[in-house]
């Protein structure tokens, strides 16, 4: 799922798709959910990029980001059901 969401987010943000970076994060701790639960943490901006602050105030940009996340999840689900 993370790869699907990452691919969609990269299109909207214009950033290079550097792929999924697996990490041990508390929010994704397998002890906090079923092992069969799909999960990912999406980082949609870089604090080092001043343009991101401006873009994150734009309602249309935020809508594009939310649609990209939604489409990434749909992509994942469609592949999983086939």
C-alpha positions, 0 to 999 in steps of 0.5 A, a space after each residue: 500500500 505504501 508504494 501505491 500511495 507514494 507513487 500517487 503523492 510523488 505526482 502531486 508534489 513533484 518530488 522525486 519518488 525515492 520509494 518506500 523507506 521501511 522503518 520501525 515507527 510507534 504508529 506502525 507498531 504491529 502490536 497495536 493492530 492486527 498483523 493483516 492490517 495494511 498501513 503506511 505513514 505519508 510524509 507530504 512535505 519537507 520542512 526544508 522547502 519554503 515553498 511547501 509551507 505556501 502550498 500547504 495553505 492552498 485548499 486545492 493543493 490539499 485536495 490534490 494530496 488527499 485525492 492522491 492518498 485515496 487513489 493510492 489506497 484504491 490502487 492497492 485494494 484493486 491489486 489485492 482483490 485480483 
